[in-house]
Amino acid sequence: MESGPEVFAGTVFALFGAALLLWTGVRLRHGEPVADGVNRVASAAVAGLAGTLALVLGGYCLTRL
């Protein structure tokens, strides 16, 4: 019963991280900016780092069951 919040948090983090990495990759492949008005390399790096961090946190939450 007490593992419910961990499963929910892990799933949310993992889905968000995967979606952010996928979205960033598609934007870069099409040559479109990741964020408006920001350096393209910097915004892609920050988005990639945030997506990776969210995936790691999701994995951490799911392995703590």
Biopython code that builds the backbone (N, CA, C, O; Angstrom):
import numpy as np
from Bio.PDB.StructureBuilder import StructureBuilder

atoms = [
    (1, "MET", "N", (0.815, -1.198, 0.000)),
    (1, "MET", "CA", (0.000, 0.000, 0.000)),
    (1, "MET", "C", (0.857, 1.260, 0.000)),
    (1, "MET", "O", (0.517, 2.243, -0.659)),
    (2, "GLU", "N", (1.960, 1.237, 0.730)),
    (2, "GLU", "CA", (2.772, 2.441, 0.810)),
    (2, "GLU", "C", (3.665, 2.636, -0.406)),
    (2, "GLU", "O", (4.284, 3.692, -0.536)),
    (3, "SER", "N", (3.755, 1.656, -1.303)),
    (3, "SER", "CA", (4.575, 1.819, -2.496)),
    (3, "SER", "C", (3.815, 2.526, -3.624)),
    (3, "SER", "O", (4.400, 2.817, -4.667)),
    (4, "GLY", "N", (2.547, 2.799, -3.433)),
    (4, "GLY", "CA", (1.752, 3.477, -4.459)),
    (4, "GLY", "C", (2.314, 4.824, -4.879)),
    (4, "GLY", "O", (2.453, 5.079, -6.075)),
    (5, "PRO", "N", (2.643, 5.699, -3.921)),
    (5, "PRO", "CA", (3.221, 6.987, -4.316)),
    (5, "PRO", "C", (4.566, 6.862, -5.027)),
    (5, "PRO", "O", (4.871, 7.653, -5.920)),
    (6, "GLU", "N", (5.367, 5.877, -4.639)),
    (6, "GLU", "CA", (6.653, 5.689, -5.308)),
    (6, "GLU", "C", (6.463, 5.252, -6.752)),
    (6, "GLU", "O", (7.172, 5.714, -7.647)),
    (7, "VAL", "N", (5.515, 4.368, -6.974)),
    (7, "VAL", "CA", (5.235, 3.911, -8.341)),
    (7, "VAL", "C", (4.711, 5.067, -9.181)),
    (7, "VAL", "O", (5.115, 5.238, -10.331)),
    (8, "PHE", "N", (3.818, 5.856, -8.609)),
    (8, "PHE", "CA", (3.260, 7.002, -9.343)),
    (8, "PHE", "C", (4.355, 8.012, -9.674)),
    (8, "PHE", "O", (4.462, 8.459, -10.816)),
    (9, "ALA", "N", (5.167, 8.372, -8.682)),
    (9, "ALA", "CA", (6.225, 9.361, -8.917)),
    (9, "ALA", "C", (7.238, 8.836, -9.924)),
    (9, "ALA", "O", (7.670, 9.575, -10.809)),
    (10, "GLY", "N", (7.622, 7.569, -9.803)),
    (10, "GLY", "CA", (8.584, 6.999, -10.737)),
    (10, "GLY", "C", (8.054, 6.974, -12.156)),
    (10, "GLY", "O", (8.786, 7.264, -13.102)),
    (11, "THR", "N", (6.791, 6.630, -12.308)),
    (11, "THR", "CA", (6.179, 6.596, -13.636)),
    (11, "THR", "C", (6.093, 7.988, -14.243)),
    (11, "THR", "O", (6.382, 8.174, -15.425)),
    (12, "VAL", "N", (5.696, 8.961, -13.437)),
    (12, "VAL", "CA", (5.594, 10.338, -13.936)),
    (12, "VAL", "C", (6.960, 10.865, -14.353)),
    (12, "VAL", "O", (7.096, 11.448, -15.429)),
    (13, "PHE", "N", (7.971, 10.667, -13.517)),
    (13, "PHE", "CA", (9.320, 11.121, -13.867)),
    (13, "PHE", "C", (9.815, 10.435, -15.134)),
    (13, "PHE", "O", (10.366, 11.093, -16.016)),
    (14, "ALA", "N", (9.629, 9.139, -15.235)),
    (14, "ALA", "CA", (10.116, 8.399, -16.396)),
    (14, "ALA", "C", (9.403, 8.837, -17.682)),
    (14, "ALA", "O", (10.048, 9.025, -18.713)),
    (15, "LEU", "N", (8.097, 8.996, -17.625)),
    (15, "LEU", "CA", (7.355, 9.437, -18.809)),
    (15, "LEU", "C", (7.742, 10.850, -19.218)),
    (15, "LEU", "O", (7.907, 11.131, -20.405)),
    (16, "PHE", "N", (7.887, 11.743, -18.237)),
    (16, "PHE", "CA", (8.276, 13.118, -18.548)),
    (16, "PHE", "C", (9.673, 13.164, -19.160)),
    (16, "PHE", "O", (9.896, 13.856, -20.154)),
    (17, "GLY", "N", (10.615, 12.428, -18.566)),
    (17, "GLY", "CA", (11.978, 12.427, -19.086)),
    (17, "GLY", "C", (12.053, 11.880, -20.501)),
    (17, "GLY", "O", (12.732, 12.446, -21.358)),
    (18, "ALA", "N", (11.355, 10.780, -20.742)),
    (18, "ALA", "CA", (11.360, 10.185, -22.078)),
    (18, "ALA", "C", (10.708, 11.120, -23.101)),
    (18, "ALA", "O", (11.212, 11.279, -24.214)),
    (19, "ALA", "N", (9.597, 11.731, -22.721)),
    (19, "ALA", "CA", (8.910, 12.643, -23.643)),
    (19, "ALA", "C", (9.762, 13.882, -23.932)),
    (19, "ALA", "O", (9.803, 14.353, -25.069)),
    (20, "LEU", "N", (10.437, 14.410, -22.914)),
    (20, "LEU", "CA", (11.281, 15.591, -23.121)),
    (20, "LEU", "C", (12.465, 15.273, -24.024)),
    (20, "LEU", "O", (12.813, 16.072, -24.894)),
    (21, "LEU", "N", (13.082, 14.127, -23.827)),
    (21, "LEU", "CA", (14.200, 13.745, -24.689)),
    (21, "LEU", "C", (13.741, 13.486, -26.124)),
    (21, "LEU", "O", (14.422, 13.865, -27.076)),
    (22, "LEU", "N", (12.591, 12.844, -26.272)),
    (22, "LEU", "CA", (12.055, 12.598, -27.611)),
    (22, "LEU", "C", (11.711, 13.911, -28.312)),
    (22, "LEU", "O", (12.042, 14.097, -29.483)),
    (23, "TRP", "N", (11.052, 14.814, -27.601)),
    (23, "TRP", "CA", (10.656, 16.100, -28.176)),
    (23, "TRP", "C", (11.887, 16.918, -28.569)),
    (23, "TRP", "O", (11.917, 17.530, -29.637)),
    (24, "THR", "N", (12.889, 16.925, -27.713)),
    (24, "THR", "CA", (14.112, 17.674, -28.004)),
    (24, "THR", "C", (14.810, 17.097, -29.234)),
    (24, "THR", "O", (15.278, 17.843, -30.094)),
    (25, "GLY", "N", (14.876, 15.782, -29.316)),
    (25, "GLY", "CA", (15.507, 15.159, -30.479)),
    (25, "GLY", "C", (14.780, 15.450, -31.779)),
    (25, "GLY", "O", (15.413, 15.690, -32.808)),
    (26, "VAL", "N", (13.457, 15.430, -31.738)),
    (26, "VAL", "CA", (12.674, 15.726, -32.949)),
    (26, "VAL", "C", (12.865, 17.171, -33.362)),
    (26, "VAL", "O", (13.017, 17.464, -34.548)),
    (27, "ARG", "N", (12.861, 18.086, -32.385)),
    (27, "ARG", "CA", (13.059, 19.505, -32.718)),
    (27, "ARG", "C", (14.428, 19.735, -33.345)),
    (27, "ARG", "O", (14.550, 20.487, -34.311)),
    (28, "LEU", "N", (15.451, 19.095, -32.803)),
    (28, "LEU", "CA", (16.793, 19.274, -33.345)),
    (28, "LEU", "C", (16.920, 18.650, -34.723)),
    (28, "LEU", "O", (17.570, 19.219, -35.599)),
    (29, "ARG", "N", (16.309, 17.486, -34.931)),
    (29, "ARG", "CA", (16.387, 16.818, -36.227)),
    (29, "ARG", "C", (15.733, 17.654, -37.333)),
    (29, "ARG", "O", (16.197, 17.656, -38.473)),
    (30, "HIS", "N", (14.652, 18.364, -36.985)),
    (30, "HIS", "CA", (13.959, 19.197, -37.975)),
    (30, "HIS", "C", (14.584, 20.579, -38.109)),
    (30, "HIS", "O", (14.144, 21.382, -38.932)),
    (31, "GLY", "N", (15.603, 20.861, -37.311)),
    (31, "GLY", "CA", (16.266, 22.159, -37.397)),
    (31, "GLY", "C", (15.485, 23.280, -36.751)),
    (31, "GLY", "O", (15.747, 24.449, -37.030)),
    (32, "GLU", "N", (14.544, 22.960, -35.905)),
    (32, "GLU", "CA", (13.736, 23.971, -35.221)),
    (32, "GLU", "C", (14.337, 24.268, -33.854)),
    (32, "GLU", "O", (15.019, 23.420, -33.278)),
    (33, "PRO", "N", (14.090, 25.465, -33.334)),
    (33, "PRO", "CA", (14.656, 25.804, -32.024)),
    (33, "PRO", "C", (13.972, 25.024, -30.903)),
    (33, "PRO", "O", (12.777, 24.738, -30.972)),
    (34, "VAL", "N", (14.737, 24.687, -29.881)),
    (34, "VAL", "CA", (14.183, 24.007, -28.720)),
    (34, "VAL", "C", (13.464, 25.017, -27.840)),
    (34, "VAL", "O", (12.409, 24.717, -27.279)),
    (35, "ALA", "N", (14.035, 26.223, -27.715)),
    (35, "ALA", "CA", (13.410, 27.307, -26.966)),
    (35, "ALA", "C", (13.581, 28.594, -27.770)),
    (35, "ALA", "O", (14.650, 28.830, -28.333)),
    (36, "ASP", "N", (12.561, 29.411, -27.828)),
    (36, "ASP", "CA", (12.625, 30.650, -28.594)),
    (36, "ASP", "C", (13.503, 31.676, -27.891)),
    (36, "ASP", "O", (13.405, 31.873, -26.680)),
    (37, "GLY", "N", (14.355, 32.321, -28.661)),
    (37, "GLY", "CA", (15.178, 33.400, -28.145)),
    (37, "GLY", "C", (16.379, 32.958, -27.322)),
    (37, "GLY", "O", (17.001, 33.775, -26.644)),
    (38, "VAL", "N", (16.708, 31.672, -27.375)),
    (38, "VAL", "CA", (17.833, 31.154, -26.598)),
    (38, "VAL", "C", (18.791, 30.472, -27.564)),
    (38, "VAL", "O", (18.375, 29.965, -28.605)),
    (39, "ASN", "N", (20.067, 30.462, -27.219)),
    (39, "ASN", "CA", (21.059, 29.770, -28.033)),
    (39, "ASN", "C", (20.625, 28.324, -28.227)),
    (39, "ASN", "O", (20.225, 27.653, -27.275)),
    (40, "ARG", "N", (20.706, 27.851, -29.459)),
    (40, "ARG", "CA", (20.200, 26.526, -29.799)),
    (40, "ARG", "C", (20.958, 25.408, -29.080)),
    (40, "ARG", "O", (20.351, 24.440, -28.623)),
    (41, "VAL", "N", (22.247, 25.540, -28.985)),
    (41, "VAL", "CA", (23.060, 24.511, -28.326)),
    (41, "VAL", "C", (22.781, 24.500, -26.828)),
    (41, "VAL", "O", (22.641, 23.437, -26.224)),
    (42, "ALA", "N", (22.702, 25.676, -26.238)),
    (42, "ALA", "CA", (22.468, 25.758, -24.791)),
    (42, "ALA", "C", (21.087, 25.212, -24.421)),
    (42, "ALA", "O", (20.948, 24.487, -23.436)),
    (43, "SER", "N", (20.079, 25.556, -25.202)),
    (43, "SER", "CA", (18.734, 25.083, -24.877)),
    (43, "SER", "C", (18.615, 23.572, -25.072)),
    (43, "SER", "O", (17.923, 22.901, -24.307)),
    (44, "ALA", "N", (19.281, 23.038, -26.084)),
    (44, "ALA", "CA", (19.261, 21.587, -26.287)),
    (44, "ALA", "C", (20.003, 20.879, -25.161)),
    (44, "ALA", "O", (19.580, 19.813, -24.713)),
    (45, "ALA", "N", (21.097, 21.456, -24.706)),
    (45, "ALA", "CA", (21.860, 20.846, -23.616)),
    (45, "ALA", "C", (21.060, 20.847, -22.317)),
    (45, "ALA", "O", (21.041, 19.847, -21.600)),
    (46, "VAL", "N", (20.410, 21.948, -22.016)),
    (46, "VAL", "CA", (19.622, 22.032, -20.785)),
    (46, "VAL", "C", (18.420, 21.089, -20.852)),
    (46, "VAL", "O", (18.109, 20.412, -19.872)),
    (47, "ALA", "N", (17.753, 21.043, -21.989)),
    (47, "ALA", "CA", (16.612, 20.139, -22.131)),
    (47, "ALA", "C", (17.058, 18.681, -22.051)),
    (47, "ALA", "O", (16.371, 17.857, -21.448)),
    (48, "GLY", "N", (18.193, 18.360, -22.650)),
    (48, "GLY", "CA", (18.714, 16.995, -22.576)),
    (48, "GLY", "C", (19.115, 16.614, -21.160)),
    (48, "GLY", "O", (18.878, 15.487, -20.724)),
    (49, "LEU", "N", (19.715, 17.543, -20.450)),
    (49, "LEU", "CA", (20.095, 17.289, -19.064)),
    (49, "LEU", "C", (18.862, 17.106, -18.181)),
    (49, "LEU", "O", (18.837, 16.223, -17.323)),
    (50, "ALA", "N", (17.852, 17.929, -18.388)),
    (50, "ALA", "CA", (16.618, 17.812, -17.593)),
    (50, "ALA", "C", (15.900, 16.496, -17.890)),
    (50, "ALA", "O", (15.389, 15.850, -16.975)),
    (51, "GLY", "N", (15.859, 16.099, -19.151)),
    (51, "GLY", "CA", (15.226, 14.832, -19.508)),
    (51, "GLY", "C", (15.962, 13.643, -18.937)),
    (51, "GLY", "O", (15.344, 12.697, -18.450)),
    (52, "THR", "N", (17.287, 13.690, -18.994)),
    (52, "THR", "CA", (18.086, 12.602, -18.434)),
    (52, "THR", "C", (17.933, 12.529, -16.924)),
    (52, "THR", "O", (17.810, 11.440, -16.363)),
    (53, "LEU", "N", (17.938, 13.671, -16.268)),
    (53, "LEU", "CA", (17.754, 13.710, -14.817)),
    (53, "LEU", "C", (16.387, 13.163, -14.422)),
    (53, "LEU", "O", (16.272, 12.440, -13.431)),
    (54, "ALA", "N", (15.360, 13.498, -15.178)),
    (54, "ALA", "CA", (14.022, 12.986, -14.879)),
    (54, "ALA", "C", (13.970, 11.464, -15.066)),
    (54, "ALA", "O", (13.333, 10.768, -14.276)),
    (55, "LEU", "N", (14.631, 10.950, -16.096)),
    (55, "LEU", "CA", (14.677, 9.496, -16.283)),
    (55, "LEU", "C", (15.424, 8.803, -15.141)),
    (55, "LEU", "O", (15.003, 7.745, -14.674)),
    (56, "VAL", "N", (16.515, 9.393, -14.701)),
    (56, "VAL", "CA", (17.268, 8.814, -13.580)),
    (56, "VAL", "C", (16.434, 8.833, -12.304)),
    (56, "VAL", "O", (16.409, 7.847, -11.567)),
    (57, "LEU", "N", (15.758, 9.937, -12.037)),
    (57, "LEU", "CA", (14.894, 10.006, -10.858)),
    (57, "LEU", "C", (13.756, 9.000, -10.934)),
    (57, "LEU", "O", (13.397, 8.393, -9.925)),
    (58, "GLY", "N", (13.189, 8.821, -12.114)),
    (58, "GLY", "CA", (12.144, 7.832, -12.293)),
    (58, "GLY", "C", (12.648, 6.420, -12.027)),
    (58, "GLY", "O", (11.978, 5.626, -11.367)),
    (59, "GLY", "N", (13.820, 6.119, -12.538)),
    (59, "GLY", "CA", (14.417, 4.824, -12.286)),
    (59, "GLY", "C", (14.728, 4.622, -10.813)),
    (59, "GLY", "O", (14.540, 3.529, -10.278)),
    (60, "TYR", "N", (15.198, 5.663, -10.161)),
    (60, "TYR", "CA", (15.496, 5.585, -8.735)),
    (60, "TYR", "C", (14.223, 5.300, -7.935)),
    (60, "TYR", "O", (14.215, 4.440, -7.055)),
    (61, "CYS", "N", (13.163, 6.019, -8.244)),
    (61, "CYS", "CA", (11.900, 5.802, -7.521)),
    (61, "CYS", "C", (11.365, 4.396, -7.749)),
    (61, "CYS", "O", (10.852, 3.773, -6.820)),
    (62, "LEU", "N", (11.477, 3.894, -8.955)),
    (62, "LEU", "CA", (10.946, 2.578, -9.263)),
    (62, "LEU", "C", (11.797, 1.447, -8.681)),
    (62, "LEU", "O", (11.283, 0.355, -8.438)),
    (63, "THR", "N", (13.084, 1.692, -8.455)),
    (63, "THR", "CA", (13.929, 0.649, -7.871)),
    (63, "THR", "C", (13.885, 0.655, -6.355)),
    (63, "THR", "O", (14.413, -0.264, -5.729)),
    (64, "ARG", "N", (13.275, 1.659, -5.746)),
    (64, "ARG", "CA", (13.198, 1.750, -4.301)),
    (64, "ARG", "C", (11.985, 1.010, -3.738)),
    (64, "ARG", "O", (11.692, 1.126, -2.548)),
    (65, "LEU", "N", (11.289, 0.267, -4.560)),
    (65, "LEU", "CA", (10.101, -0.439, -4.112)),
    (65, "LEU", "C", (10.488, -1.493, -3.175)),
    (65, "LEU", "O", (9.629, -2.216, -2.670)),
]
sb = StructureBuilder()
sb.init_structure("model")
sb.init_model(0)
sb.init_chain("A")
sb.init_seg("    ")
for serial, (resi, resn, name, xyz) in enumerate(atoms, 1):
    if name == "N":
        sb.init_residue(resn, " ", resi, " ")
    sb.init_atom(name, np.array(xyz, "f"), 0.0, 1.0, " ", f" {name:<3s}", serial, name[0])
structure = sb.get_structure()
